[in-house]
Amino acid sequence: MDKGKHVIVIGAGFAGLSAACVLAKAGFRVTVLEKNDQPGGRARVWQQDGFKFDMGPSWYWMPDVFENFFALFGKKPQDFYELKRLDPAYRVYFDKDEAVDIPAGIPELETLFESIEPGSSNNLKAFLVQARYKYEVGMGEYVFRPSHTLGEFIDLNLIRKSFSMQLLTSMSKHVRKYFKDPRLIKLLEFPVLFLGAKPQDTPAMYSMMNYADLVLGTWYPMGGMHEIVKAMVKLAEELGVDIQLNTEVTKIDVTDKLVNQIQTSKGIFNADFVIAAADYEHVDQQLIAKPNRNYDRRYWDSRTMSPSALLFYIGINKKLGDIKHHNLFFDEDFEQHAKEIYTAPKWPEKPLFYVCCPSKTDDSVAPEGCENLFFLIPLAPGLEDSETLREQYFNLIVNRFEKTVGESIKHNIVVKRSYAMNDFKADYHSFKGNAYGLANTLGQTAFFKPSMRAKHIKNLLYTGQLTVPGPGVPPALISGQVAAKEAMKYFSE
């Protein structure tokens, strides 16, 4: 293996930075080309008037994935940022008179379940035993496979374990086997809401997310989620990675099934290998000539996407009372909103929404005496997006927030910015303006996802949330590692 080879990574999100670090450690010369003016992909940061907003991911789940990534380089997350476990992990508002705080401790969690549905604490134990098994098998044996072919999964031991993963049972049916109270059902189904399908259409395998949520816990890196990006950039640069910002790739030239050169807004780059960590559909359909594409237009149009989102970054000049760091507003019909995302796509009539208030944990993200608020409404991808619609929904959810929490904020807003589908498309070339990638339905799991390998280009691989293992920050970290290892195999052949 000639480790002096040059690898170009397109995109400085979590997957791209992950791949870059692994390849640089192996001795390759690595250049990362990033379209935007800062690294991190969707995990960028926006600052104004003393407020600092994480623009994308706000939940730190699966801490073991971060630990395992940094351990590859003899590091720990704590070498770069301070982690704090949130307790309660989050609050769920069922209406203005009922809110439930999800505790970090399992005994306290069992007590909570018992208080809502007598007898359910034993069911919770059994449910979490299964969820743990799925998490350990899924994260240990599934996610690090490149899923090029079905043959990777023809392993008797893995097949035996797959039956216990409940790939053919729905999440909805699985949860209802253990619990009857609609509040507990909502609580356990909410993590799959962002996976791209209704609980009725999501494999019960994804109860592993409940293990990640309720057992492994919800954490926060002090300073915000962008601190993870800063840590990865620092690590990459220490390893010799060259990260070039404001450098948008405009075309990938291919000759004789090999990338010949990469055209960008700043000139032409040559590489021995390319890892595309930008939006897969954009690279496949816009940057590569038709004969060398992995898929046709019909294929992409038939994909089931995870939700988009309408986001508001709000700074207010007052402190709020008893809201938590993470707050879920389930005070309207969960099933109806899910239907308006997945079954009959439209702007929701009575949306569920999420509010993050990191200034409850971290004084550095807002001026003294102020609060930092992040509102999010999950939406079907591909909808019309306009300032009029954004403002309509802003007023709707702020009115509900004020009514449910019992505090006014509308007249205390000093910083406000909206972000939705048109922005996802403009900033990330996001397919249909999606926020979370490809839906994790059974028909889009493992080797059914868009292929990591370029079918007609020998020295190009894809990584990130539209390929294996799937959407989310931890899967993106893993996707980058898998792509890097596959790239190394190319040079070993």
N, C-alpha and C positions, 0 to 999 in steps of 0.2 A: 504493500500500500504506500503510495506516494503522498505523504501528509502535507506536502507543499501545495497541494491542489487548492484552487480558489472556489469557494462555495458562496453563492449569493442567496440571501434570504429576503424575500419580498414581504415586507410588513413587520413592524416591531411591536405586535401584540404579544400576549403571553406565549402563544405557540411559537411565534417567530423567535422571540428572545430565548425561549427554552432550547430550541433546535440550535441556535447560534452558539449558546454556551457549551452544549455537549460537543458540537463539532470543533469548536476552538480548543477545548480541553484535549481533544484527540489529536490536535496538531494541525488542523486545517486552517487556511487563511480564510476568514469569514467577513463578508460585508453585508450589512443589513440596510436595505433601501426602504425608507419610510415616507409615505406620502405627506403626512401631517407634520406640524411644527414641534411635536413632542412624541415620545414613545409611549407605548401602553395600549394602543388600539382603543377599544371602547373604555378602557380604564384610564382615560386622560383626566386632567384636573382643570378646573376653571376657577379663577380667583378674581374677586372684585370687592373693593371697599372693605378689605379686611376679612372677607368671607372666603373660605376655600371649599370648593365642592368637588367631590368625586363625581365624574360625569356618567359613569357606568356602574360596574359591579359594586355592591355595598355589603354583601354577605360574605363572611370568611368562614366557609365550611371545609370539612375534610382537612384538618391541619396536618395529618400524616402525609398527604400528598406534597405539601410545601416542604415539610421536614425531609422527605425522601429526595426531593429535587435538590435542595441545598446540600444534602449529605453527599451527593455525587461529587461535590467539589470540596469536601471537608469542611463544610460550613453548616450553620444552623440559622433559621429565621431570626433568632434573637441576636445574631451577629449584625443584623441590619436594621431591625425594627422591634419595638416593644409590642408584644401581644397581650391583650387583655380579654379574658373570657367574660362574656356578658351574662349577668344574672340579675333579673330574668333575661332569658335569651331574646324574647320578644313578647309583645302584648297583642292579643286578638280582641278586637271590638266586635261583639255580635250585635249590639245596639247601644243606644246612649245610656242604658241602665245596666249593661252587662259587659264586662271586660275580663279577660282571663290572661294572667301572666304565666308564661311557660318557664318553669324553674330550671336551673342548670343541674340540680341534683336528681338522681333517679328516685330515691325515697320520696322526695317532695313531689316529683312528677306522678308517682303512683298514688299519692294522697290526693292530688288534684283530679286525676281520672276517677278515683273512687267517689269523690264529692260530686262529680257530674253524672256518673253512671255507676251506681252501686254494683260491686262485683267485677268491675272492669280492670282493676289493678292486676289481677292474675292474668287476664287476657292480654294486658299490655306487656307483661313479662314474656308470655309466649310469642306475641307479635314481634317483640324486639329480638328474641332469640333467632327467629327466622330472618329478620332484617339484618342481623349481624352476619349470619351465614352468607347471605346474598352479597353483603358488602365485601366480606373477606374473599369470597370466590370471584366476584365481579372485578374488584380492584386488584386482586392478586393474579387472576388467570385469564381474564377476558380483555381488559383494557390495554394491555401492552402488546397485543397481537395486531399486526398491521392489517389483518383482514383482507389480504389480497384475494384469497380463495377460500372456498368451503373446506378444503383439505386441512387448513390450519386448525379446524375445530373437530376433525375426525380423530378423536382421542377418547378411548373408552372411559377413562377416568373423568374427563371433562364432560362427556355426554351424560354419564351417570349423575354428575353434579348439576347438569343443566336441567334435569327433571325437577330438582329441588329449587331451581331458580324461578319456577313458575312463569315461564315465558309465554304460556298459552292461557293464563288466567289473567283477568283484568285487575287493575289496581282497585277499582271500585268494588268488585266482588270480594276481593281479598280483605279489604278493610271492613266491609260489612259482615264478614264471617266472624269478626272479633268484637265489633262495637255496633251499638244501635243508636246512641244519642247523636243527633245531627251535628252538634257542636264538635264532638270528638271526631266524627267523620270528616268534617271540614278541616279540622286541624291536621289530620293525617293525610288528607288529599292535597293540601295546598302546595307542598313542594313539587308536585308533578305538574302544577298549572303552567309552569314555564318550560316544561319539556316538550310541548308542542302538540298535545292531544288531551282530550277530556280523560278523566280517570277511567271511564268505561272503555277507552281505547288504548290505554297505556298498560303494558305488561306489569304484572305484580312484582316482577323482578325489581322494579324501581322503588319498592318499599325499603330498599337499601338507603334511599335518601332519608327515610325516617330515622334510621340508625345514625346517619351522619348528623342529622338535625338534633335529635333528642339525647343521644349518647355522647357522640364526639363533641357536640356543642357548637355554639355560635361565638365567634371570636372577633376581635377588632384590632387592627394594627394602628397604634397611636400615630396620629398624623394623617390617617386616611388610607384607603386601599391603594392609592398611587404610591405609597411607600414600598409596596411589593415591587412595583415597576422600577422604582429607583434602585432597589436592591439588586434586581436582575440586570439592570443597565450597568451598575457598578461592577458586578461580577463579570459581565460580558467584556467590559472595557479592560478589566484586570487581566482577562484571558487573551486580550489582543483583538477583540472584535471591533470593526470599524462601523459605527452606526451613522448613516447619513440621513438627516431629516430633510423635510421639504423636497424630497426626491421621489416624484411619482413615476412609476413604471408605465409607459405608454404602449409598448409593444415588445413581444418576445419573438425574435426571429429564429426559425428552425430550419436547418439544412441537414438532409440525410439522417433524420430522426434524432438529431442532437440540437440543443440550444446553441445557436451560433453567437448571438449577442442580445443584450437587453437594452432597449431604447428607453430613456427616461427624460424627465423635464430638465435634467442637468447634463445630458450627454449620454454616451454609449458606454456600457460596461460589458466586459467579457468574463465568462465563468466556465469552470469545468463541470459544475453542477448547480442546479437551482432548486430551492425549496420555496414554494409559493404558500406563504402564510397570510396572504391577502384574501379577500372574499373569493371563494372557489369559483362560483358562477361567473364573476366578473373576469377572472383570469382566463377561464376556459372559453368564454363566449366573446370577450372583447380584446384580449391581449394576444390570443393565439389564432392563427389562420385556420379556417374551417377544416381542412384535411387533417390537421393535427389535434383537433379537439377531442376530449374524452366523450362528450355527449352532445346531442342535438338540442334544439330549442324545445322540442316537445318533451324531452326528458325533464328538463329543468322546470317547465311549466307544470309538470305532473307531481313535483315534489311537495310533500307536506311540510310546511315551515312552522317553526316555533313562533310565538307572538312577536309583534313589534311592541312599542310602548310610547306613551305620551308622558314626558318627564317635565317637571318644573323644579328649578333650583331657586329657592326662596330664602332670602335673609330678612329677619324681622328684628326690630329694635326693642325687643322685650324678652324676658325669660318666660317660658311656659311652665305650668305646674306639673301635674303627674302624667306626662306621657313618657314613653320609653325611647331607647335608642332605635329599635325597630318596632313598627306598629302596623298591624294588618287590619283593614277595615272590611269586615265580612258582614256588614249590617244590611246587605241586600242579597238577592238570590244568587248563590254561587253557581247553580246549574244554568241559570239564564245567561249569566255573563260568559260562562264557558261555551255555551252554544253560540253566542255572538262572536266569539273568537274563532271557534273551530268548525262549527256545523253550518251556520248561516251568517257568514262574516258581515259585520256592519259595526258602526260606532255604537257602543252599548248604551242602552237606555238608562240603566241604573248600575254603573260599574262598581265592582270592588276596586279598592286601591290600597296602596302601601305608602307609608310615610316613614322616612328615616330622619332622625334628629341626632346626628353624631355629636353635636355640641353638648349633649347630655353626658357624654363620656369623655370628650376631648375639647378642652378649652381653646386649643390652637386653631380650630376651624371656624371660629366666629369672634368678632370683637366682644369685649367685656360687656355684659348685660344684654347680649343678643343671642339669637338661636339660628342655627343652620338647618334648613328643612329641605328635604328631597321628596317630592311627590311622584308617584308612578302609577299609571293606569295601563294594564296589559291590553293590547289591541290586536285585532287580526291584521296580519301583514297585507300590504298592497291596497289599503284604503285611501280615499281622498284625504289630503292633509292641507289645512289652510289655517291662517291666523284666526279666522272667525271661529272655526271649530275648536281650536286650542283654547281660545278665551272662554267659549261657552262651557267647556269641560273644566276649565280652571275654576270658574265661578261655582259650578256644580259641586266639585269635590271640596272646595274651601268652605262652602256653606255647610256641607255634611260634616266636615272636620270640626268646624266651630260648634255645631249642634251636638255632635257626639262627645267631644272632649269638654265642652262647656267653657271654652275660651275663645275670644276673638283674635284674629290675626290680620284680617284684610286691611285694616287701616294702619298696621304697623310694618307693612312691607317696605323695605328700603332697597332691596336687590331682587330682581326677578328675571328669569330667563326660561324660555320653553325650548323643548327639543323633541322632535318626533320623526316620522317616517322620511320626510324630505331631507332632514339633517343626517339620518343614518345613511341615506343614499349618497348625499354629497360628500360626507366625511370618510365613509368606509366603502363606498360602492356596494352597499348592503343589498343583497337580492330581495326585492319587494319591500325594502325598508325594514327587514326583520331585525330584531334586537338580540336574539338568542341562538340563531343558527337553525339547524335542521331538526325537525321534530323527532323525538325518540319513540316512534311507533315500532311495532314488531317488524313491519316491512321495511324499516329504515334503521335496522340495528346491525352492527358488525359488518359482514361482507355485503349487506344490502345497502350500505351507505355509499355515496359517491367515492370512487376508488382513490386511495392515497397515491397509487401509482399512475403516472401518465401512460396511457396505452400506446401512444404513437411517438413518444419522446423518451429516449432512454435515460437522459440525465435530468429529469424533472420529477419532483414529488409534490404532493399537496399536503398541507397540514392545517389544523384549526377546527373551528366549530361546525364546518359543513362536511367534515369527513370524520374518520374514527379518532377517538372513541365517542365524541359528541360535544354538545354545548356546555358551557360553564368554565370557570377559571381553572379548577383542578383538572378537568379533562383536557383543556387546552395545553396545560403544562405537560401532561402525559403525551398528547399528540405530537408536540414538538420533539420530545425524547424519542418516540417511535420513529418519526421521520428522519431524525439524525442518524439513528442506527441503521435504517434502511439505506440511507445515502452512503454510509460507510461500506455496506455490503457491495454497492456498485463499484467502489474502487478496489474491492478485494477480488472481484470476479476476473 
